[in-house]
């Protein structure tokens, strides 16, 4: 038999299928045990998950599951939702199974679980409509580019950390981020920036801007505890402390206690515009996308998450 949404397609990062605890193998076995028909498509490189997702819905597939880290989820979402209209095909179900060093998107929904348990969540009819973020920015070639994101975007210090981390070998694991943080602290200075949101504008030296749809980033740091991914607004934070101050907030970020600090300000807004005296690096879902100037808007309930 198959799901009420038809046979599911698992779009998987190849890393999810390797090792003794391979998530893809375990998930496939659990789905088969539940009688859920599924196919598997393994990505071959950057951007391939987007192509696979786009082709799947074009062929009439209505149940697509991303199996991997936040980067895989990011690419699949960009293939499922039309970037200009902000809509996905009718009756489309989107699933997410974590299998990577960074799997923060799923934490907001309590889906950071073993694949055997997530097979049960992929069964049945329960869907949760969620918002999707969209950002227009400058790409590497200096031209305007448009991207979607499922979880959290940031401009400034966080973008530099991600950029540096992505430049280190993957085999370093979490050490990549420690090296990147040290490098960013040494090289990043406050930048005069203008941040325009619904009903107000900030113009001052800043280190980071958070544009959050979900609650977690950076490997289980609860950066946006008041973000609700179906309320039609971003949780927006402007950080005025230095890069070193941001690093020193790490323990507070694990519980969301950083929001009470004087150098962190927070709003809810459906749009965000960021301009700066010097280009700020922007990352979303752990992927470096480009630089400011940038405009963010929200696509309300653009995807139905299978839970």
N, C-alpha and C positions, 0 to 999 in steps of 0.2 A: 504494500500500500504506500501511499505518499501523504505528504502534509496537505492540509486544506488549501495551501497556496501552491500546490504542485510539487514536482521533484525539486529538491534544493540543489543549488550549485555551491560547492565549497571552493572559494578562491583563496589559495593558501600560499603563504611564504614558504619556500622549500625548507627553511630552518625548522618549521613546525612539524616536518615529517622525519626529522633525524633524531638519532639518539635513543637510548633505552626508554625514555619517557616521552617519546614523540607524540605531540598533541594530535596531529592529524590522524595517525593510526588509531589512537585510543578513541577519538571522536567518531571515526568511521565505524569502528566496531560497535560502539554504543548506539549509533544511529541504526545500524543494521539489526541489532538486537531488539530495537523498538519497531522494526519494520518500516523505517523511514527511507524512502528511495532518495538517493543522492548521487551526484557526480562530483568529480574533483578536477580542478584546474590549478596547476602549480605555476606560480609566476616565474618568469625568466630574467627579470631585471627591473630597474626603476621604471615606473609608469605602466608596466604591463598589467597590473591589477585593474587600473582604470579602463584599459582597453578591453579586458576580459569582462568586466562588469557592464560596460556599455554594449558590447556585442551580445551579452546574455539577455539583457532586456529588449534589445532590438529583435532578438530571435523569439521573444515571447516568454522568456523565463520570468517568473514572478516571486521567486524565493532565492535570494543571494546571501551567502554567509561569508564574511571575511574571517579568515583564520590566520592570525599573526599578531604583530604588535600594532601600535597606534599608526605607524606608517602605512601598513596594509589597509587598515580601516580608512585612513585618509584617502588613499587611492581609490578604494572601492566606492566610497561616497561620491567622489568626483566623477565616477562612471555611472552612478545610478540616478543622480539628480541633474537635470538640465541647468547649466550654469547661468543662463540668461533668464529663462522663465521661472526658475526656482522651483520647478515641480518634478516629481517622479512619476513613472507610469502608474496608472490606477491599480489598486489591489496588490501593490508590491510590498513584500515583507523583507526586511533587512535584519540579518543576524550577525553577531560578533562573538568570536571565541578567542580569548587571549592566548598568544603564544609568542612571546618576545620579551626583550629586556625592558621595553616600555609598553605597558598595557594599562594606561590610566583611564581611557575613555570608559571602559566597562565598569570601573569601580563606582561611578556615580549611580549605577543601576543595580549594584550588587551582583554583577555577572563575572567577578574575578574569582572563578571557581574552576574546579577540575572539569575536564572535557566530558567525563561521564555524567556529571550533574548538569552540565549545560545542554547535553543531548535532550534532557527532559524539558528544558526551557524552549528548545527548538521544536518540540512537539506541541500539538494543540493549536488553538486559534488566538491566543492572547497577544495583542499588539499594544505598543506604547508609542503614540505619535510624538516625535521629537523635532525641535528646531534644528536648523543647519546654518552655520555662519558662512558668510561670503565676504571676500576681501578683494578690493581692486588696489593694485600697488604697482611699483616699478619692478620689472623683472631684471634679470642679469644683463639683458641686452639694452636696457634703458627704455624699453617700451612698456606700455601699460599691460598688465597681465591680471587675470581673474582666477581665483581659486575658491573652492569650498573647503570648510573644515568642520569636523564633528565636535571637537572637544574645546581646546583652548588655543588662542593665539597670543603672542606677545611681541612687543616692539622695544628694542633697546638692549639692555644687558642680557636678558634671556635669549634674545636672538643671537647675540655674539657667542654665548656659551654653546648653544646648539650648533652654530656654524663651526666653531672650533672642535667640538666633540665629533662632529661628522667627518672631520678631516683626519681623525686618528683611526688606526686599524680596529676593526670590529672585535678581533680576538682579545683586545684589552678589556672588554666588558664594561662594567661600571667605572673602571679606572679612567675610561675616556672622559667621563664627565668631571671627575675630580681634576684631571689635568686641564680641562677646558675652563673650569671655574677659576683655577689659579691664574691661567693666562688672561681671562677676562678681567679679573680684579686688577691685574697689572696694567692692562691697556685701556680700560673703559673709563671715561670721564663723564660727568653730568652733561647733558645736552639741552640747550634751550629749545623747548617744544611747545606747540599749541595743540591742545587736545579738545576737540569740540564734540560734545555729546548732547543728548536731548536736554534742552532748557539751560545749558550752561557751557562755559568755556574756561579752560585752564591754560595759562601762558607763563611758564616758569622752567627752571632747570630740573630735569628729571633723569632717572636711571632706567625706568621700565614702565611700560603700560601693559596691563593684562586685559584681554578681551575674552571673557569666559562664557562658554555655553555649558560646559560640564564643571565639575568641582575639583578634580585632581589633575596634577601634572608632576613631572620630575620624579616619577617612581613613588607614588603614594603620598605626595605632599598635598595637603588639603588647602590649596591656594584660594579657592572660591567657594566657601561653604554655603553661601547664600545664592549661588547660581542654580537656577531651575531650568532644565533643558526643554521645557514645554510652555514657558510663560511669555514668549514673544520679546524678551529683553536679554541683553548681555549683562553679566556682572562685570563692571569696568573698574579697574584699580589703577591709580597713578602713584608710582613710588618715587619719592623725592630723595631718599637716602642714597649714599654712594654705593658702588658695587660691593665694597667690603661690608657695608651695612646690610645689604641684601643677603649676602652669604651668612652673616651672623644671625639672620632670622630663620635659618633652616629648621631649628627645633620648634619654633613657633609655627612654622608653615606646616608641620606635620599634623597640627591640631586646629589650624585656622586662627590661632591667637594673634597673628601678626596684624590683623585688622584693627586692633586697638592702638597700634603704634602711631605716633604723631606724624610720621613721614609717609603714611599710607592713607590715601583717601579713596573712597568707594562710592559708586553710583550704580543704578540700573538704567540702561539705555538701549534703545533699539538700533541706534546708529552711533558710529564713532568715526571721527576724522582726525588723523594725526599728521601734522607737519612739523618739521624740525630744522634747526639751523644747519645740521649735518645729517645725512641720511641715517636712519635707524634701521638695523637689520630686523626683519620680521620672520618669525617662525610660527607654524601652526601644526598641531598634532606631531611635533617633533621633526617637522620638515621645514628647511629654510626656503622661503618663497620669494624673497626680494627685499625691497627697502621702501621707506617712506618717500614721498607722501602716499598715504593710504587711506582708504575709506572702507569701513566695515558696515555691513547691514545683515539683517537676520531674515531667514526664510522660515516663516512660522510653520511648524509641524510638517516639514517637507518630506520626512521619512517616517515609516512605521517600523519601530524597532521590535523584534521578536523577543519576548521575555517569558 
